[in-house]
Structure formats: C-alpha cells, structure tokens
Amino acid sequence: MTKNNPAGTVILCEKAVRDEGVSYHYLPEEMYAYASDKMTNAIRVSLDNMNIPYENGSTWTIDSMYRETIDEIKYYSGLGIDTVEMEAASMFAVAQFRKVSIGALFVISDIVALEEWDEHLHSDDTQQSIIQTFIIAIDTLRGID
C-alpha cells in the first residue's frame, strides 16, 4: 500500500489494523491484531535460509473489496502500513484466542497508494513472488515442531 514497496515485494506481516468486524468478537478493542512470534520467526528463518528478499511490515484488514477511500489510504500509508487485505486481523485474533501460532506473508500485487489503481497481479515479478511464498510456507511448516 505504501509507495515504497514495488509490486512483487514480499511482506512478512507482523500486525494488522483491525478495520473489520470479526476480530472484535475474539479480542478486546485495540487498533492491531498480531501474528504470533513463533510463526513469524519460523517464517523469517525460512526466508533467510532461502535468501528470499522480504520486508517486515503490517497490513490494514478491511471487510469489503475495493472500498478504500483516498483519505483512508493516506492515513494508513502515513502510519507505515504496507498492504491492504481482508483476512489477517481476523485470523490473528482467532489464533490468539485459540492459542495457536499464525503468521502471514503477503505479496504486493496492486498499488493503491497512488491516485489511480495500479494493478500488477499478473506481472512476472508478482507471480514469481507468489510462488516463492508457497515454497516458504511449505518449508516453514515442515520445520515447525
């Protein structure tokens, strides 16, 4: 979401803005829901071992596709939020409530921080990064005890 990360950038998500409804059924009101340290660190080890470049980051979880306003995008970009999606905060909250480990990797595919939507989902860089995240997920889960 920020202009600093080009399409294809892999983001290791550490926290999610809770701008959806599900997480509030599981955790007290707070701005963020967090990935578990255990899973995030395991993913980081896999990324580092495979020499896959990534950025540590955060996401803004919303509950409706393509409903971001320019003011919201500017606000969350100003907070340093890297991505926007529809699941992370909910999943982080449920995992914390159920006491299970969870982590998230995202690939920048569309740039919404610009005045117009800049779509890159089908670009070679983005597709390659998406494939890499599946490989990382498999490697990470194989290494979890």
TORDREN-750717 format. One record per residue (C-alpha): x, y, z; residue in three letters. Coordinates in nm, 4 decimals. Each point is the difference from the previous one (the first is absolute). Layout:
// residues N
SEMAR,u,v,w,residuo
SEMAR,X,Y,Z,ala
...
***
This chain:
// residues 145
SEMAR,u,v,w,residuo
SEMAR,0.0000,0.0000,0.0000,met
SEMAR,0.2832,0.2401,0.0705,thr
SEMAR,0.1735,0.1371,-0.3057,lys
SEMAR,0.3342,-0.1329,0.1288,asn
SEMAR,-0.0626,-0.3658,-0.0832,asn
SEMAR,-0.0218,-0.0879,-0.3682,pro
SEMAR,-0.2182,-0.2758,-0.1399,ala
SEMAR,0.1467,-0.3409,0.0769,gly
SEMAR,0.1345,0.1002,0.3421,thr
SEMAR,-0.0486,-0.2713,0.2619,val
SEMAR,-0.1268,0.1323,0.3335,ile
SEMAR,0.0396,-0.1990,0.3216,leu
SEMAR,-0.3022,0.1313,0.1880,cys
SEMAR,0.0416,0.0586,0.3713,glu
SEMAR,-0.3249,0.1851,0.0774,lys
SEMAR,-0.3332,0.0895,-0.1569,ala
SEMAR,-0.2203,0.3062,0.0420,val
SEMAR,-0.3416,-0.1237,0.1130,arg
SEMAR,-0.2350,0.1824,-0.2379,asp
SEMAR,-0.2377,-0.2973,-0.0311,glu
SEMAR,-0.2505,-0.1601,0.2318,gly
SEMAR,0.1079,-0.3564,0.0762,val
SEMAR,0.3021,0.0755,0.2208,ser
SEMAR,-0.2160,0.1944,0.2459,tyr
SEMAR,-0.1882,-0.3204,0.0840,his
SEMAR,0.3263,-0.1542,0.1230,tyr
SEMAR,0.2181,0.2740,0.1485,leu
SEMAR,-0.0575,0.3202,0.1948,pro
SEMAR,-0.0094,0.3173,-0.2057,glu
SEMAR,0.3458,0.1089,-0.1118,glu
SEMAR,0.1355,0.1366,-0.3280,met
SEMAR,0.2109,-0.3049,-0.0928,tyr
SEMAR,-0.0134,-0.3783,0.0059,ala
SEMAR,0.3383,-0.1716,-0.0024,tyr
SEMAR,0.1525,-0.3011,-0.1695,ala
SEMAR,0.1564,-0.2431,0.2449,ser
SEMAR,0.3694,0.0446,0.0679,asp
SEMAR,0.0661,-0.3731,-0.0380,lys
SEMAR,-0.1442,-0.0265,-0.3510,met
SEMAR,0.1344,0.3365,-0.1145,thr
SEMAR,0.3496,-0.0990,0.1114,asn
SEMAR,-0.0317,-0.3402,-0.1698,ala
SEMAR,-0.1020,0.1686,-0.3254,ile
SEMAR,0.2894,0.2452,0.0352,arg
SEMAR,0.2456,-0.2901,0.0381,val
SEMAR,-0.1350,-0.1626,-0.3182,ser
SEMAR,0.0205,0.3276,-0.1923,leu
SEMAR,0.3562,0.0593,0.1173,asp
SEMAR,0.1107,-0.3593,-0.0647,asn
SEMAR,-0.1326,0.0202,-0.3571,met
SEMAR,0.1434,0.3496,-0.0558,asn
SEMAR,-0.3395,0.1367,-0.0986,ile
SEMAR,-0.0148,0.3768,0.0403,pro
SEMAR,-0.2866,0.1300,0.2126,tyr
SEMAR,-0.1093,0.2917,0.2127,glu
SEMAR,-0.1380,-0.0187,0.3524,asn
SEMAR,-0.3305,0.1788,-0.0038,gly
SEMAR,-0.3618,0.0444,0.0894,ser
SEMAR,-0.3371,-0.0132,-0.1663,thr
SEMAR,-0.3373,0.1705,0.0098,trp
SEMAR,-0.2817,-0.2552,0.0153,thr
SEMAR,-0.3301,0.1182,-0.1435,ile
SEMAR,-0.3247,-0.1872,-0.0520,asp
SEMAR,-0.0990,0.1089,-0.3488,ser
SEMAR,0.1970,-0.0164,-0.3227,met
SEMAR,0.0961,0.3181,-0.1824,tyr
SEMAR,-0.1673,0.2309,0.2535,arg
SEMAR,0.3134,0.1846,0.1139,glu
SEMAR,-0.0339,0.3774,-0.0146,thr
SEMAR,0.2843,0.2345,-0.0898,ile
SEMAR,-0.0108,0.1498,0.3510,asp
SEMAR,0.0252,-0.3462,0.1594,glu
SEMAR,0.2846,-0.0995,-0.2297,ile
SEMAR,0.1896,0.3182,0.0894,lys
SEMAR,-0.0650,-0.0529,0.3715,tyr
SEMAR,0.1155,-0.3620,0.0128,tyr
SEMAR,0.2907,0.0648,-0.2358,ser
SEMAR,0.1044,0.2759,0.2390,gly
SEMAR,0.0067,-0.2571,0.2798,leu
SEMAR,0.2369,-0.2117,-0.2109,gly
SEMAR,-0.2532,-0.2703,-0.0830,ile
SEMAR,0.1282,-0.2059,-0.2928,asp
SEMAR,-0.2983,-0.1951,-0.1316,thr
SEMAR,-0.3781,-0.0161,-0.0003,val
SEMAR,-0.1900,-0.3292,0.0026,glu
SEMAR,-0.3055,-0.1673,0.1536,met
SEMAR,0.1127,-0.2797,0.2352,glu
SEMAR,0.3089,0.0594,0.2149,ala
SEMAR,-0.1477,0.1844,0.3001,ala
SEMAR,-0.2825,-0.2523,0.0277,ser
SEMAR,0.2338,-0.2962,-0.0284,met
SEMAR,0.2522,0.1477,0.2459,phe
SEMAR,-0.2783,0.0652,0.2530,ala
SEMAR,-0.1504,-0.3479,-0.0273,val
SEMAR,0.3457,-0.1590,0.0260,ala
SEMAR,0.0840,0.2028,0.3096,gln
SEMAR,-0.3351,-0.0895,0.1563,phe
SEMAR,0.0506,-0.3711,-0.0796,arg
SEMAR,0.3679,0.0160,0.1055,lys
SEMAR,0.1416,-0.1226,-0.3303,val
SEMAR,0.2884,0.1365,-0.2040,ser
SEMAR,-0.0694,0.1993,-0.3143,ile
SEMAR,0.2022,0.2040,-0.2418,gly
SEMAR,-0.0548,0.1740,-0.3299,ala
SEMAR,0.1937,0.0749,-0.3156,leu
SEMAR,-0.1355,0.2398,-0.2580,phe
SEMAR,0.1111,0.0894,-0.3495,val
SEMAR,-0.0566,0.3531,-0.1259,ile
SEMAR,-0.2096,-0.0467,-0.3132,ser
SEMAR,-0.2006,0.3202,-0.0338,asp
SEMAR,0.1096,0.3480,0.0988,ile
SEMAR,-0.2874,0.1912,0.1584,val
SEMAR,0.2064,0.2847,0.1476,ala
SEMAR,-0.0045,0.1825,-0.3317,leu
SEMAR,-0.2817,0.2158,-0.1312,glu
SEMAR,-0.1041,-0.2844,-0.2302,glu
SEMAR,0.0032,-0.3746,0.0590,trp
SEMAR,0.3231,-0.1480,-0.1393,asp
SEMAR,-0.0573,-0.3740,-0.0586,glu
SEMAR,0.2954,-0.2420,-0.0219,his
SEMAR,-0.1515,-0.3322,0.1031,leu
SEMAR,0.0932,-0.1702,-0.3263,his
SEMAR,0.3490,0.1470,-0.0348,ser
SEMAR,0.2915,-0.2440,-0.0042,asp
SEMAR,0.1551,0.1476,0.3180,asp
SEMAR,-0.3238,-0.0290,0.1938,thr
SEMAR,-0.0716,-0.3527,-0.1230,gln
SEMAR,0.3550,-0.1118,0.0898,gln
SEMAR,-0.0356,0.1472,0.3497,ser
SEMAR,-0.3348,-0.1738,0.0507,ile
SEMAR,0.1592,-0.3338,-0.0926,ile
SEMAR,0.2861,0.0723,0.2423,gln
SEMAR,-0.2451,0.0614,0.2854,thr
SEMAR,-0.1527,-0.3456,-0.0536,phe
SEMAR,0.3468,-0.1552,0.0132,ile
SEMAR,0.0763,0.1956,0.3174,ile
SEMAR,-0.3283,-0.1112,0.1585,ala
SEMAR,0.0786,-0.3657,-0.0702,ile
SEMAR,0.3556,0.0362,0.1297,asp
SEMAR,-0.1185,0.1802,0.3126,thr
SEMAR,-0.2672,-0.2552,0.0842,leu
SEMAR,0.2410,-0.2879,-0.0512,arg
SEMAR,0.2353,0.1601,0.2545,gly
SEMAR,-0.2618,0.0681,0.2688,ile
SEMAR,0.0173,-0.2329,0.2982,asp
***
